Amino acid sequence: MAVGSKDLQTSELDGMDDERLVAELRKAKDELFHLRFASATGQLESHGRLKEVKRDIARIYTVLRERELGIRTAPTSVK
């Protein structure tokens, strides 16, 4: 079973285009910053969320890199 956010599974990340993945990455990094800040000030109650967000970031980086190498393909947009 994969640890991380329930809404950022690999199958869902495959359906996103590169711009959306970069936006999700930016959002996850921002959340990680705020979680680390809360942890440093003693206000964080759930330390498990730090691990989940780190894994989400790694999962997004993996999908982006696999697309760059041609292992995965980006979804095609039908217009």
Secondary structure, 3 states (H helix, E strand, C coil): CCCCCCCCCHHHHHCCCHHHHHHHHHHHHHHHHHHHHHHHCCCCCCCHHHHHHHHHHHHHHHHHHHHHHCCCCCCCCCC
